[in-house]
Amino acid sequence: MRLILLSLALTACGATNPNQANYDRVRAEVREELGLDHHHAEDVKDTQATATEVGGSIDPDAEEAAPDPVARGKEVYNTYCVACHGADGKGNNGQAASFPDDPARLAKSDAALVKSIREGVSGDVGIMPPWGSVVNEQDAKAAVAYIRSEWGE
């Protein structure tokens, strides 16, 4: 409660009181109550500089770096696709489409491949079930990115 009152006093003194000494006194009390010393601003700047040097951010409003879509796609592929398409993408001896042996498969647009993953497809090899209830749009795009990185041109 005292901290709230000190904060209000600090705001009021800084906004309306021309007496700088009073403002500085109240400000010092608030900083002491918070455990802040005069080096606090320097510490924040040092922390931000260190985070930037290592490629991070301490800004709570900053968006997190997007995960690598190919790495995420590999996870999705190994979870949902590998059983039929195989680890080598060759379709487990005709059980599913072969990506490396049939370039026409990957000649389709990303949108068409994402649609096939999410809605399923019936083709010359058989029927691929729809995965849309368990694979969201972003993960389907990631799977396509992985498939293209492994077996595309």
Secondary structure, 3 states (H helix, E strand, C coil): CHHHHHHHHHHHHHHHCCCHHHHHHHHHHHHHHHCCCCCHHHHHHHHHHHHHHCCCCCCCCCCCCCCCHHHHHHHHHHHHHHHHHCCCCCHHHHCCCCCCCCHHHHCCCHHHHHHHHHHCEECCCCEECCCCCCCCHHHHHHHHHHHHHHHCC
